[in-house]
Amino acid sequence: MARMVTVRFIDGAIEQVPPSLLKELIELREIIAFERSEGWVYIGKAAIRRKLKPIQGPGQRAYDIYLE
């Protein structure tokens, strides 16, 4: 069975969705929170991911280029 993520929609409904849909739901502002193993993460109130800072000089990671 595929892994699912529990989300809380703006109307209060709680459902499970595929992880591939999570980013879209956040961008469309359709959900207010999603559940991680540590507990609920509320959009805009808790840090979801910290922003990566580019490394300057040799050995730069490929994904840092996208941050410039």
Buried (B, 14 or more C-beta within 10 A) or exposed (E): EEEEBEBBBEEEEEEEBEEEBBEEBBEEEEBBBBBEEEEBEEBEEEEEEEEEEEEEEEEEEEEEEEEE
